[in-house]
Amino acid sequence: MLIGSCISEAFSRSGYEVLVSVVKSDFLKKGRDRIEASTAKAVEKGKLGEQDRAAILSRVEGTTDIGGFSNCDLVIEAVIEDLEEKKKVFSTLNKVCPARAILASNTSCLSVIDMAAMTRRPEKVLGLHFFSPVPVMKLVEVVRTIATDDETIETAQTFVQSIGKTAVVCKDAPGFIVNRLYLPYTIVAIRALESGLASKEDIDKGVVLGLNYPMGPFTLMDFVGLDIHYHACMAVYEETQDPAYFPPPLLKKMIALGHLGRKTGRGFYDYAKRE
């Protein structure tokens, strides 16, 4: 729900009415709490007025009934990165959404055409991949399948621009643009650590100070979540069979230990010690 709540907040901040559907009511509460906390912090920093905050919150509604999407123009799926789960969602969306509705997936690497094939409107299905944290990251990958029509792409680009973000269009290929380039880079970094080339701290410093990246690979992987990172690597590897995307043993061992990054307090770095 984290990415979903971030996307919902971004849309509401831009004046759109947003309906969020989740399977459990406690997920709704967590998402709502995150939006309330984010907007409250913006008020504290003087970046948002109380009236504007109230308006943002009023434009976001939640439900556990996916049938509530029966009058929506654009629906973005943001469930876990599991293709079978996403295909089920698209099959349901095709039944409940109006014929005019564009159906999009926020997947970072999975095949969008496989989701589109579950609908009777493949020409209106595409990928809209937002980057985390959504309020900060300006990029959205607009992913075009072999079935997506020009009108859908143009509408998506206009929408992305309307929420203050920049769209890049790419074809429906494993990893799209960013992860196609990013994942091998992180795998090389992990292998360098495994081989004893340098410490994780020095590899991160080398990338930040030598390449002028805002953060090093280990800091970024911890932020994203090592489990999410692993599944993204495997998804691209399974499609391409390119060994450049195959996760190193260290990554799998860390996941087995529950060291998933910031969200568990420990990943490549121990965040309890850092605090």
DOFIDO-872650 format. One record per residue (C-alpha): y, x, z; residue in three letters. Coordinates in pm, whole numbers, padded with zeros to 5 digits, always signed. Layout:
// DOFIDO-872650
YXZALA/...
//
This chain:
// DOFIDO-872650
+00000+00000+00000MET/+00232+00300+00046LEU/+00298+00355-00325ILE/+00310-00021-00378GLY/+00572-00069-00108SER/+00779+00219-00247CYS/+00770+00068-00596ILE/+00857-00276-00455SER/+01157-00134-00270GLU/+01281+00043-00585ALA/+01263-00280-00784PHE/+01435-00486-00515SER/+01713-00228-00478ARG/+01780-00280-00849SER/+01818-00656-00805GLY/+01472-00775-00908TYR/+01275-01046-00728GLU/+00946-00888-00619VAL/+00615-01044-00519LEU/+00357-00814-00358VAL/-00008-00917-00341SER/-00264-00738-00121VAL/-00612-00824-00001VAL/-00537-00821+00373LYS/-00238-00953+00568SER/-00220-00640+00785ASP/-00159-00437+00467PHE/+00135-00667+00396LEU/+00279-00597+00740LYS/+00244-00220+00697LYS/+00416-00235+00361GLY/+00695-00455+00491ARG/+00743-00228+00792ASP/+00777+00071+00560ARG/+01045-00101+00349ILE/+01233-00213+00661GLU/+01221+00139+00805ALA/+01333+00297+00477SER/+01628+00062+00432THR/+01726+00092+00801ALA/+01740+00471+00762LYS/+01960+00428+00454ALA/+02200+00214+00661VAL/+02208+00477+00938GLU/+02299+00744+00684LYS/+02574+00529+00538GLY/+02402+00499+00202LYS/+02348+00125+00232LEU/+02540-00162+00391GLY/+02379-00417+00625GLU/+02441-00700+00377GLN/+02286-00501+00095ASP/+01986-00420+00314ARG/+01940-00788+00398ALA/+01957-00875+00027ALA/+01697-00610-00060ILE/+01458-00739+00205LEU/+01510-01100+00097SER/+01403-01020-00259ARG/+01061-00890-00152VAL/+00791-01145-00072GLU/+00428-01087+00017GLY/+00106-01278-00036THR/-00269-01236-00015THR/-00314-01477-00306ASP/-00308-01301-00642ILE/-00262-01642-00798GLY/+00101-01613-00694GLY/+00158-01403-01007PHE/+00138-01714-01224SER/+00510-01700-01306ASN/+00570-01323-01323CYS/+00703-01136-01628ASP/+00577-00791-01528LEU/+00284-00708-01300VAL/+00208-00352-01190ILE/-00134-00276-01041GLU/-00135-00008-00772ALA/-00482-00022-00612VAL/-00691+00286-00533ILE/-00773+00528-00815GLU/-01109+00371-00892ASP/-01153+00252-01250LEU/-01401-00023-01166GLU/-01167-00166-00902GLU/-00877-00157-01145LYS/-01081-00329-01416LYS/-01158-00614-01176LYS/-00788-00653-01098VAL/-00695-00667-01468PHE/-00963-00924-01537SER/-00815-01144-01264THR/-00455-01082-01371LEU/-00540-01189-01725ASN/-00650-01526-01589LYS/-00359-01594-01350VAL/-00058-01441-01529CYS/+00135-01623-01801PRO/+00074-01520-02162ALA/+00420-01358-02180ARG/+00351-01125-01887ALA/+00319-00749-01936ILE/+00037-00598-01730LEU/+00077-00236-01621ALA/-00119+00015-01414SER/+00033+00278-01188ASN/-00271+00502-01239THR/-00196+00873-01249SER/-00491+00973-01467CYS/-00741+00694-01545LEU/-00804+00532-01884SER/-00559+00245-01936VAL/-00744+00111-02241ILE/-01049+00048-02024ASP/-00831-00180-01809MET/-00673-00343-02114ALA/-01019-00423-02248ALA/-01068-00657-01951MET/-00788-00879-02081THR/-00718-01096-02385ARG/-00377-00933-02427ARG/-00442-00560-02477PRO/-00119-00533-02675GLU/+00070-00618-02354LYS/-00109-00365-02133VAL/+00023-00014-02061LEU/+00054+00247-01789GLY/+00366+00279-01575LEU/+00303+00583-01358HIS/+00559+00625-01079PHE/+00576+00947-00882PHE/+00579+00977-00504SER/+00811+00953-00321PRO/+00932+00679-00557VAL/+01289+00657-00415PRO/+01341+01029-00489VAL/+01140+01097-00804MET/+01322+00987-01118LYS/+01034+01008-01365LEU/+00807+00729-01489VAL/+00531+00798-01741GLU/+00504+00510-01989VAL/+00147+00528-02114VAL/+00069+00378-02452ARG/-00288+00285-02544THR/-00415+00244-02900ILE/-00357-00130-02854ALA/-00012-00141-02688THR/+00250-00284-02925ASP/+00605-00158-02988ASP/+00770-00453-02812GLU/+00581-00383-02490THR/+00677-00015-02495ILE/+01042-00094-02566GLU/+01052-00354-02288THR/+00896-00106-02045ALA/+01145+00167-02135GLN/+01437-00072-02086THR/+01298-00182-01751PHE/+01249+00175-01630VAL/+01607+00256-01725GLN/+01731-00055-01541SER/+01596+00077-01211ILE/+01769+00411-01255GLY/+01470+00615-01368LYS/+01380+00816-01676THR/+01088+00718-01897ALA/+00868+00956-02094VAL/+00620+00802-02337VAL/+00275+00950-02381CYS/-00059+00841-02518LYS/-00345+00720-02304ASP/-00516+01056-02252ALA/-00667+01205-01933PRO/-00393+01312-01690GLY/-00112+01194-01921PHE/+00169+01456-01928ILE/+00238+01566-01571VAL/-00113+01576-01424ASN/-00247+01733-01743ARG/-00024+02031-01662LEU/-00008+02010-01282TYR/-00378+01985-01190LEU/-00495+02314-01349PRO/-00200+02493-01185TYR/-00311+02378-00839THR/-00674+02462-00908ILE/-00573+02818-01002VAL/-00378+02836-00674ALA/-00682+02726-00469ILE/-00907+02975-00648ARG/-00651+03248-00582ALA/-00663+03160-00212LEU/-01045+03154-00213GLU/-01059+03497-00378SER/-00824+03649-00120GLY/-00545+03723-00367LEU/-00285+03619-00108ALA/-00231+03380+00182SER/-00140+03016+00116LYS/+00202+03086+00267GLU/+00271+03374+00029ASP/+00139+03184-00273ILE/+00372+02897-00187ASP/+00664+03136-00138LYS/+00586+03309-00467GLY/+00601+02981-00657VAL/+00915+02855-00481VAL/+01113+03178-00509LEU/+00960+03318-00827GLY/+00934+03001-01038LEU/+01215+02806-00869ASN/+00985+02512-00789TYR/+01102+02291-00500PRO/+00773+02343-00316MET/+00457+02547-00352GLY/+00116+02413-00461PRO/-00037+02392-00113PHE/+00263+02216+00038THR/+00263+01970-00252LEU/-00111+01903-00238MET/-00082+01831+00134ASP/+00200+01589+00062PHE/+00007+01404-00209VAL/-00320+01395-00014GLY/-00618+01620-00085LEU/-00853+01325-00141ASP/-00620+01176-00402ILE/-00584+01519-00560HIS/-00962+01567-00574TYR/-01024+01229-00738HIS/-00752+01297-00997ALA/-00912+01632-01084CYS/-01256+01475-01114MET/-01127+01186-01328ALA/-00978+01427-01582VAL/-01279+01660-01569TYR/-01524+01375-01631GLU/-01326+01268-01938GLU/-01266+01613-02084THR/-01546+01831-01941GLN/-01281+02102-01924ASP/-01367+02340-01635PRO/-00995+02397-01576ALA/-00993+02058-01398TYR/-01309+02102-01188PHE/-01214+02110-00816PRO/-01296+02434-00630PRO/-01550+02417-00342PRO/-01279+02470-00079LEU/-01112+02140-00171LEU/-01434+01942-00131LYS/-01511+02110+00204LYS/-01167+02025+00342MET/-01209+01660+00242ILE/-01550+01651+00414ALA/-01377+01769+00733LEU/-01114+01497+00703GLY/-00837+01749+00643HIS/-00650+01542+00384LEU/-00299+01676+00427GLY/+00009+01537+00598ARG/-00138+01190+00641LYS/-00413+01322+00870THR/-00204+01594+01034GLY/-00395+01876+00872ARG/-00464+01996+00520GLY/-00397+02346+00396PHE/-00140+02353+00677TYR/-00176+02230+01036ASP/+00116+01992+01089TYR/+00058+01953+01462ALA/+00127+02327+01503LYS/+00427+02309+01272ARG/+00587+02041+01490GLU/
//
